[in-house]
Amino acid sequence: MRYYPNMNYQGIALGSNQNVSSFQSLRLDIWSANCSSIDIYLVTAANGERAVRRSLTLNSWNSIEIQLADYSSQGIPLTAIKEFKFVTITPASGANIYVDNIHFVNSSCATAPTTVNTTFCVDYTCVANSTGFAAQQINFDGGTFNGFRNLTRMGTTNIWCGTFAIPAGETVRYSFFYAAAAGAGGFENLTGLTCANNGRRTYTAVAGSPETLTFAWESCSSTPVCPPPPAPTVTAPVPTCAQANVASVYSDTYTNIAGTNFNPNWGQAGFAGATTVTLSGNQMRYYPNMNYQGIALGVHQRIDSFQTLRLDIWSANCSSIDIYLVATTGVERAVRRSLTLNSWNSINIPLADYVALGMSSSALIKEFKFVAITPPNGANIYVDNIYFAKVNCTDVTPPMLNCTNITVTFNGQNSIPLTASQLATATDDFGTPILSINPTVITCQQVGQSVPVTVTARDATGNTATCISTVTVAGLPCGWSQQPNGVNCANGNSIAFNAATGVYTATSTGCSYGPPFSSDATAFAQRTLCGNGSITARVTGINPLAGGWAGIVMREGNAAGAKKAQLMTNLGSDHRREFRTTTNGAAQPQQFPSLSRYWLRITRVGNQFTMFVSSNGTNWFPAGSQNIAMSNCIEMGLVATNNTSNSTVTATFSNVSFSGSTSGLGTGGGSMEQSAHSIEAPHSFEVYPNPTGGELNLDLTQYIGRSVRIEMYSLEGKLLQFSELDEVQTTLKSLDLSRFQNGMYLVKVKSAGLPDAVRRVVKQ
C-alpha cells in the first residue's frame, strides 16, 4: 500500500494519459487514523481538475466507489486523465493516509449509481440587461456533492439550465451565480427569496424521483429587506496554550499585540460592515459580505520565532478560504482551508507550510489577509483566537497504544473478568489515556477459543486509538475444576482439556497409594453431582502402559479418605474397582479381566452406585454395584494414579459425558448435556465410532416405534442440521459429518413425551 504521512495534498502522475470514458466508476481504499474528510481529484490533460469529497471512518479501511459521472457532470472529459490528487480537508494538513487498490471499473463489477437526475433552470431576464454574459453557474454545498457547475443557455432565451446526478438521499444547499463579460457578478436574488447572498435554497434528492426546478430572478427594481444572516450561538473553543508560548493577535484569553488594525481600508467589499461582536461575554470579529479582508499587526512578528498559526473561523456561507501571511518585504503566501458551515473551525497551520511556499524563514509578518474562495464574494465570517504559537498546543495525535496477547485458564469459574491493564499499555503527550475494552468478560463456554478483545485508549482531548488483544482461553470446560495437587498428591498433578478434540490428559507424578487403601492419592478433575446421575469416559492411553491406572470416580469429597466408588483400567488385561463405604475406611481394590472393554461408566441412583464397562460405548456390561450412603451433592470426575511413588504416568480420556444436576435443588444449568436425562434413562441412544472421520452411527434401539427428531449443534449452541423420522423402524441411523470442520459437536435426540438425550461427538 502507499503511505502518505503529514500531508496536505498528494498527487499521483499516471505513466500515460488514460481514456476512462468507457468505465463507470473509480474505486480505491483509504485508511487513516486522523483524516476524516478528503477530496479526490481527477486531473485532465487539457481541461483542469475536478474533485469529489468523501468522509472517512477513522482507524478502518474505507472502500470508496465514485461514479465517473460525478466528475464528468462538473465539466471535464474522461478521455485523457493524467493525474490523481488527494487533498485533505479534515485536518487540512498533517494528515496520514494509506492508499491501496486504485482502479477504474466498468459496469460488469461497478456498483450501480444511486443518483437522481435533477434539472435546475433559472430565468436571467433581469440581469440579462447588463453587459453580455460570460457564464451562468449554480453552486452546490452538500456532504459529497458540492462546488460550482456550469449552466447551459436554452437557445436564444435567457433561461439557463443544467442537469446533475445528485446522490439519492443527499441534501444540498444551492444558489445561482452570474458573471458578466465585464467581470461583474452576483449571487441569486430569486422570486420568493429576499436576500441575494443569504437566501440559499435546499434540495433533497429522492431515489427514483427526477425533478425539474425552475426559478425566476427578481425584478431589478426590487429592494429586498434582508433578515439578519446566521450567526454563531456558541463561542469558539477556549485556547489551551500558555501565554508564554503565544503571540496573540486577537483573543480574550491572552494579552494581544498592541496597535493592531483589524479593518484596514484596502478597498475590500464589506469594509464598512466589519465590526466586533460579543457573545456570552466573549468578543469576536465579524466580516460581512466580504471578498477579502485584512488585519495589520501593531508589532511585526518574525516567522521563525513560532511553530504554528492558530485561529477559529465560523461561517454560514463560506466553505473555502485562503489565509495569507504578508511580509514586510511585500511577499505574501496563502494556505487554503475548507470550512464546515455553521460551526467553529479550529484551524492550526504549521508556519513551515508558508516557508515551503516561498516565504523567507526569517520574514517579518506585518499583515493577515483572508480571501473568500467559495463563494468568491458575499461571504460572512466570524474570526476569533488568532495567535502564533511556539508549540503545537492542539492535540490531534492519538495515544500510543500497544496490545499484549494473554491466556486465561478456567478452573471451575463460570466467567473470568478482564481488565484493560492486562491487555494493553498506552502513553500520550497530554497525560495518561483512559483504557476501555470490549468484551470485558470471558466465559467458560469459550474454552478452546481465541477471543479478540478490542482495546480503546482515549486521551484528555478525545483522540482515540484502538488495537486488538487476542485472549487464548484454556483450562477445563464449564463445571469442571481441579485442586492443585489432586487428591492427596504433592507434585502438582493435573488434568488438562483439549477443546478441539474433547480429549482430557491426566499427568500423575509419584501419586500412588497402597494397603490398607484407606487413603487415596490421585490426579483428579471433578464436577459436582447432586442427586442421581452418571459419568462415562473412554480411556484411550496410558504412558508408560504398565505405569499406572486411569478411570472415573464418584466420591463424597476431596479428602484422601472420602467415601467413593471408583472404576479404573490399566489398558491391559485388568480393570480395578474400589468401593469405600465409610470415611477413612479400607477400599480394597478388586481386579477383574478387562476383555478390552475400556469404556467405563458409573451411575448413581439414590445411594446405589453401579459400574459398567464396554468395548464400543454401545453394549454395556455390569462391573460391580455397591450401596454407599453419601451426601446428596458429591464430586465425580476423572482420575489417574501411579503404580509406584517415583514415576510419572500420563493418561488420556475421550468421549467424556455425564448427566445429572450440579444444584442441590436438581435444577442446575450448564451445558446441554448437563440438562439431559440420565444416561441410564429408559430411552437413550449411543453413537459410534467416536471420534469419527465423517460417518457417525446412532443406535436408536430404545426408540423403536417412536417418532424422533435428530439435531446436531456446535458447542456454542448453533443448530447445524436436523432430520426427522416419523417412526424408528431400524436400530441404526447414520449421519454424515464429513462436511463439517474437525472439532467437537453435540447430537440431540428428541421424542415427544420423553426427556431429550444428548451425546458429545468428536470429528477428526
N, C-alpha and C positions, 0 to 999 in steps of 0.2 A: 504494500500500500504506500501511497505518498503521504509524507508528513510535512506540514507547513506550520512551523512554530512562530509565535509572536508576530503574526501578520496583520496587516490592514487590508491588503488585497494581494492576489496572486494570479499569475497568468500561466496558460499552457499554450504554446505555439505548435500547431499541427505541422507535420512534415510536408504536407501539401494541402491546398485548398480542397475542401470536401463538399460535394453536392449531396445534401441530405434531404432534398425535396421529396424523395420517394419514401422517406421514413416518416413514422408517425410520432415518435416521442424520443426524448433524451432521458437516459437512466444513469444514475450514479448513487454511490453510497457515501455518506459523510458521518464521521464520529467526532465529537468534541466534548471536552469537559467544561468549556467556558464560553462557547459561542452558541447563542440561542437563535440567531437570525442571520441569514446570509443572502446576498444577491448573486444569482448565477447568470452570467452574461454569455451570449454568443456574439462573436465579433466577425464581421464580414470583410471581404477584401476591399469593397468599394462603398458600402452603404452604412458604415458605422457599427454600432453595437446596441444591443437591447438586453434588458435584464428581466428575470422573473425571481421574485423573492420567496424564500421558503423559511419557515420556522423549524428549529431543530430541537429534538429532545436530548438533553444532556446525558452523557455517560452511556449512550447506547447508539447502535448503528441506525441511521436514518436512511431507509431505502426510498429514494426520491425519483419520481417519474414526472416529467414535464412534457405536456403536449407541445409539439413544434409549432402548432397553430398559435400558441400563446406568444411565440416570437414573431412569426410572420404577420400576425394581426397588428403588430407595432410598426410595421412598415419596412422590414428588412427581408430580402430574399434569402432562401435557404440553399442557393446554388453554389455559393463559394464561402463556406465557413473556414476561417483561417485560425481562429484562436478561441479559447475559453478564458473567462476572467471570473474569479471569485472575489467578492467584496464583502467583508464582514460588516454587519450592521450593529449587532449587539454582542460583544462590545465592538466599537469602531476600530480599535487597534488592540494589539496584544492577544489576538485570538490564536488558539492552537487547534488545528483541524487535521484529521486523517481522511484521505480520499481514496476510493477504490472503485473498480468496476464501472468506469465511464464508458458508455456506449450508446449508439443510436439503435433503435429497434423499429421494425416495420409492424404492420397490423397483425401479423401472424402471432406475435408474442407480446405486443404492446397492450396496455390496459386501455380499454375504450374510453375516449374522452368523456368526462362528466361535466360538460359545459352547456350553457344556454346561450343561443344566439340572440342578442338584443340589439335592436336598431335605435340609435339616438339621432333625432333630427332637430334642428333649430333654425328659426327664421331670423336672418341677419338684416332684414329690410331697414331697420332703423339705422344701424351703423354702416349700412352699405352706402349711405350718402356721403361718407367721408372718402378720403383718398383710396384708390383701388386696393383690393385686398391681396395680401400675400399668402396667408394661411389661416384657416379656422381650425380650432382644436377643441378637444374635450379632455379634461384632466381627471383621472380616476385616483381614488385613495381607498384601497381595501387591504385585506390581510395578505393576499397573494397577487391580486390584480390591481396594479397601480401605474401611474405615470401618464404622460401626455400621449394622445392618439390623434392622428390627423382625420379631419372630416373631408368628404368629397362633395363638390358643388353639383346640385341636381340640374343639369342643363344650363340654361341662362338665368335661372331663378336665383333668388337669394336664400334658398333653402339648402342647407348643408347637412349631410347625413354620414353616418358610419355604423357598420355592424360589427360587433365584437363578441367573442366567445368568452363569457364570464363563468367561472366555476359555479356549478349548481349549489345553491345554499349560501353563497358568499354575499355579504352586504358590502356595497361600495358607496362611497360618497363621491359626487362628481360635480364639476362646474364647467361652463363653456368659456372659451377664450377666443378673442380675435386679435389679429396682428395686421396692421395696415402697412401698405408699401412704404410709407414714410417713416415707419418704425414705431408709430403709436400703437398702443394696445390696451386691452382691458379685459376684465372678467365679466361673468354673466350678470345681467340685470333683467331677469326674465319675468314675464307676466305672472303675477302671484307671489313674486319674491321682491322684497323691498330693499335688499342690500346687495350691492354689486360684488362685494368682496367676501361677505359672510353668509350669503344665502345658499350654501351648497345643498344640493338635493341628495336623497338617499334612495338606493335601489337594491332590492334583494332578488337574486336570480332564483327562480323556481324551476326545479327539474321538469322537463317536458313542456314548458310554457314559454316559448319565444315571444318577445314583445317588441312593439314599436312605440317609442316615446317621442312626442313632438312638442316643441316649445316655441314661443314667440318672444323676441326681445321687446322690452317695454319701449314706449314712445320716447323720443329724445327729450320731449318737454317735461317728462315726469320728474318730480322732485321727491325721491323716496325718503321716508323717515326711517332711519336705521335703528333697530334695537341695539342695545349695547352688546358687543361681541363677547363670546365666552371668556371667562377669566378663571384663574386657579381658585379653588376653595380651600386648599391646604397650603401651608408654606413649604418651601424647599427643605430637604433634609439638613439638619444642623451639621456643619463640618466637624470632623474629628481630629484634624491636625492641631498640634500645639502652636501657639502664637509664635514661638521661637523658630518654627520651621516654615513660616509662610511670609510672603509679602502680599498683603491683601489690597485689592483694588476696590472691591465693594462687598461688604458683608457686615451684618450686625454682630457677628461672633468675634470679629477682630478689630484692632486699630488699623484703619485704612490709610493708604498712601495719601498724603495731604495734597490739595491743589488740583485734583483730577477733575476734568471737564467731561461729564457724562453725555453731553449733547452738543458737540461742536458742529457748527453750521457748515457742512461741506456740500450743500445743495441737495441733500438726500430727501426722498419722499418721506412724509410723516414727521419732518423735523419739528413742526410746531406742536404736534401732539405728544411728544415724548415727555414723560413725567415720572415721578416717584409715587408708588402705590404702597399702601400699608395694609397688611392682612394679619390679624391676631397679634398686633404689635410689632410685626416684622416688616421691614421695608424691602422693596424690590423695584427694579427699573422696568418701565413699560414703554415699548417702542411700537406704536400702532401704524398700520398702513404703510409699512416701510418696504423699500427695495434694498437699502443698505443703511448701516448706522455705525458711527464711530465713537470711540472713547479715547480721550487724550490724557495720558498719565501726567500727574503733577511732578513725579520723580521718575526718571528713566530707570529701567531695570536691566541689568546685564543678564543675558540669557543663560550663560554657563554657570550662574550662581544658583540655578534651580534645576529640578528634575522634571517637573510636570506643570502644566497649566490646568487649573480646575475651575469649572463653572457649572451652574444649573440653569437650564432653559425650559420654559413652558410655552406651548403654543397650541391653539385650537385649529390653525390652518396652515402652518409651515412645517412640512415634513422633511425638509433638507436644507442645510445651511452651511456656508463656508465661514470658518473662523480664522481671520487673518491676524498675524503679528506684523507690525510695521516698525522697521528700524530707523534710527536717526539718519542713516545714510539714504533713506528713501526706499530701500529694498523691503518688499512685503511678500509674504508667503501665506498660503491658506491650507487648512486641513478641513475636509468636508465631513460632516456628521449628519446622519439621519436622525430624525426626532420622532418619538412616539407621541401622537397627538393627545391633548387633554390630560397630560400627566407630566410630572417633573422628570427631566432627563439629566442625570448627573453625569457630566462629561469630564473625562480625565485624559488629557492629551500629553504624551511624552514630548518634551521640548526637542528631543532628538529627531522627531518627525519633521520639525521645521528646518533643522540643520540639514537633514537629508534632502530637503527640497531646495537647498542652496543658500540658506541664510547663514551668515557667519556665526561660528560657535561663540564668538566674543561680542556679538552685536548688542547694542543698547536698544531696548524696546521702548518706543515712545507712544505707540498707539495700538488700540484694537480696532478691527473693522469686522462687522457682521454683514454678510451678503446673503440675502434670501435666494434660494435656488428653486425650491418648489413650494409655493409659486414664486416667480421672479420679482413680483411686486405685490403690494396689498397684504403683506404678511404682518401678523400681530404677534409679538413675542414679549415674554417676561424673562428677565435675567436677574440672577442673584448669586451670591457667594463666588465672586470672581477673584481668584488669587493664584499666585505662583507658589509652589511647594518645593521644599528641598528634598523631601522624601515622598514616596508614593503612599499617601495616607488613606487611599481607598483600597480596601482589602477585597480583591476579586480572585484571589488564589485559594483554591480548595485546600483542605488539610492534607498532610501527607499521611497515608493510611496503609498499613501493612497487615495482611491477614495471615494467620497461622492455622494449619490443619491440626486437629486434635482427635483423640479417640476417647469415647465414653464407654464404660463397661457396666452392664446390668448384672446385678446380683440380688434379685428379689424386688427391686423397685418397679413401680408402675411407670414412673417417668423420672427424668433427670433434668433439672433446670440448667440452662446455660447462662453464663454471664459474658458480657462484651469483653471484659478484660482477659478472659480465657482465649478469645479468638483473634484479637487484633490490638495493635498499638497505634496511636495517632499523635501527631505533633502539628503545631501551627504557629506562625509568627505572632499571632494575636491572642495567645492564651491556649489553654488546654481544651481541645474539642470534646464535645459530648458524643458518646457512642451509643448506638441502639442496634438491636439485632432482630432478625425475623427468619425463622421462628425462634421462640425463646425457650422451648421445651422439646426434648427428645423423649419419645415414648418407647415402651418395651416392644411394641409391635414393629418397630423399625430395626430390631436386632438383625444384623447381617447386611444392612444397607449403608450407603454413603450419602449423607444428607447435606445438601448445600445450604449454608446459612449466610444470608446477606447481612453484612455489617455496614452501617452508615455512620460516618463521622460528620458532625455539624459544628462549624466554628462560631465565634461570637457574632459574626456579621451575616450568618445564614448560608455561607458557602458549604457545600457538601461534597463528600467523596464516598464511594462505595467499593467494596471488594467482597469476594466470596471465600468463606472458610468451609472446608469440607470436614464434616464430623463423621468419623468412622464409628459405627455403632456395633460394639462387640458384647460378649457376655452370654448369659443364659436367657432363654425365652421367658415370656411373661409367666409369672407364677413360680418360676424355678429360682432356687438360691443354693448357696453352699457356705459352710463355715470355712475359715482359712485353713484349718487342718483336718477337715472332715470330721470323723468321729474318733477322738482319742488318738490322733496321729500327731507327729511332731515335725514333719518335714515339708509342710506346705502342700500336701496332697490336694489335687484339684480335678475338676471335670469341666472340659470346655465343650462348646457347641458350635457347629458349622451350619449356619442358616441356609446356605446354598444347597447342601446335601442332606440336611437333617441328621447328621451323624454327631453323636456325643463321643468325646475321647477322654477317658479317665487315666490319670497318672498317679500311681501309688508307689511311694518310695519308703522302704523299711516299715511299711504299715501292715503288721501281721499280728495274729493273736492265736493262742492255743489253750490247752487244758488249764483250768476246768471250764473254759468258754463262758465265763460269767461276765467278761468284759470284752467289748469289741474294739477293733481298730481297723477302720476302712475309709477310703476316699468315698465321699457321699455328696451327691447333688439331689436336692429334695424339693418337694412341693407339698402343700397341706392338703389333706383329705379329711373332710368332716362327714361322718356318716358312711353310707355304703359307697363302694367304688372299686376301681381296678387299675392296675398298671401292667402294660405289656411292653416288652423290648426284645429285640433280636441281638444276641451277642455275635459280632462279626469278626472280632480279632482279639487275641491276647499275645503280647510280645514281651519276653520270650514265652513260647507256647506253654511250657511247663512251669512258668514262673509264678502263677497265681490264679485267682478266681475272680470272675466278674458276673454280675447279675442284678437282681432287683430286690427291693425290701419294702415292707411296711413296718414302721416302728413307732413306739409311743413318744419318742423324743430323741435328742441328740446325745444324751448321756450314754456313756460306754455300756452301762448295764441295763438299758431300757428294754422293755418287752418288745418282741419283734417276731415277724415271720419273714424269712429270708431265703431266696432261691438263687443259686449260682451254678455256673458251669466252668470247667477248665478248658473248654473247647476241644477236649479229647474224649476219653471214654467215660468220664464221670460227670454227674451232676451232684449237687450238695444242697440239702435243705436244713434249715436251722429254725427251731421254734424256741423262744424264751417266754415262758408263761408267767413268771414272776420277776419283778425288778431285781436285778443283780443275781438272778438265778442262772444255773447252767443251761447252755444252749448247745448240747452235744451235736456236732454235725453228723448227718446221716447221708452217706453217699449211696448213689444208685446209678445204674447204667444210663448213659446219655442217649444212646441209639441215634446219634447225630440230630437230636431234637434241640436246636439252640435258640428257638423262640421260647420265651419264658413269660409266664403270666401269674399274677396273684390277684385274687378277688377277695373283697370283704363284704359280708352280709351280716350285719349286727356284730357279734364277737366271733363269727366263724370266718377263718382265713383259709382259702383253698388255693392250691398251686396247680398249674398246668404247664405242659411242655408240648412243642410242636416242631415238626421238621419243615413246614411250609407256611405257617401262620394261618392255615385254614382248618386243618384237622388237629384237634387238641386232645391231649391225654392227661388224666389226673395224675398228680405227682405228690400229693400229700394234703392233709387238711388238719386243722387244729383249732380248738376253741380257746381264745385268749381274751381275757377281759381287759380292754384298753379304753382310754378316753374316747369321747365322740370324735374329737379332732386329733389326728395323728399326722406323721410325716411319711411320705412314700417317695421312692426315687431309685437312683442307680448307685451301685456300689462296686468297688474293686479293692482287692486286698492281696498282699504278698504271701508267698509260701514261707519266706524267711525274712528276718528283720534287717538284712543288709543287702537288699536287692531293690530294683525298680521294675515295675511291670506297667505296661500300657495296654488298655483295653478300649475297644470301640463298640458302640451300640448304634443300631439303626432301627427304623420302624417303631420308635418310641411313641406310645399313645397311652391315654389314661381316660378315666371317666370319674364322675363324682363331683361334689361341691367343695369349694375352698372355704365356704362360710358355715359357721355353726348353725345358721338357720336353714341351710340347704339351698340357698339361693345365690350362691357365689357367681359373679360374672367371669369374664375372661374369654378365652378362645372359643371357637365353635365346638371344639372337642370337649371343652370343659362342660358345656351345657348339653352335650349329647347324652343319650340314655346309656346306662351301664353296658359295657361290652358283653356282659353275661346276660343281657336282657333277652326275653323270649324271641324278639325279632332284631337281628343284626346282620351284618354281612362281612366278608373278608375280601381282600384284594391281593393279587399276586401276578407276576413277580413284582417285588417291591424292595429295592429300586427297580425301575423298568427303563428300557431303552426306547419305548414307544407304545407297545401293546400292553394293555392292562386288563386283567380278567377280574370280574366281580362275581363272587359266589353268592347268589341270591336264594339259596335253598330255603331260608326261613321266610321268604316272601312268595312262595309258590301259591298261585291262585289269586294274588292281590295285585291291584294297580299300583305302580310306583312311578316316581319322578326321580331321575338321577341328575345331580347337579355337580359341577366342578368349579371351584373357586381358587383365586390367588390367596396368598396369606394375608393380603390387605383386605380380603372380603369381597373382591370384584368377581361377579359371576362371569365365567369364561365360556361355558357351554352347558347344555342340558338335553336330556332326552326323556320321553315318557313312554311307559308300557301299560297298555290297557289291562293286561293280565300276564303275570310272570308264569311262563309255561316250562321254561328250561332253567336249570340251576345256574348256568354261566351267561354272563353278558360281557362283551368286550368293548373297551374304549380305546380309541387311537389317540395317543398323546404326542405323536411324532412331530406335529406342527408347533408344539409349544417349546419354549426355551427350557434348558436344564434348570432345575430348581425344585422347590417343594410346593405342593398343591394340596387342597382339601377336596375329598369326594364325599358328597352327602346323598343318602338315600332317604326319600320321604314317602310315606304311605299313610293314607287317611286313617285317623284313629290311633296311630302309633307315634311314639317319640321318634324324632329324626335320629339317624345314625350317621356318624362321620368317621372317615379314615384319612390319615395323612399319607400322601404318596410322594415319592421322590422320582423325578425324571432326570436321567443322567445318560 
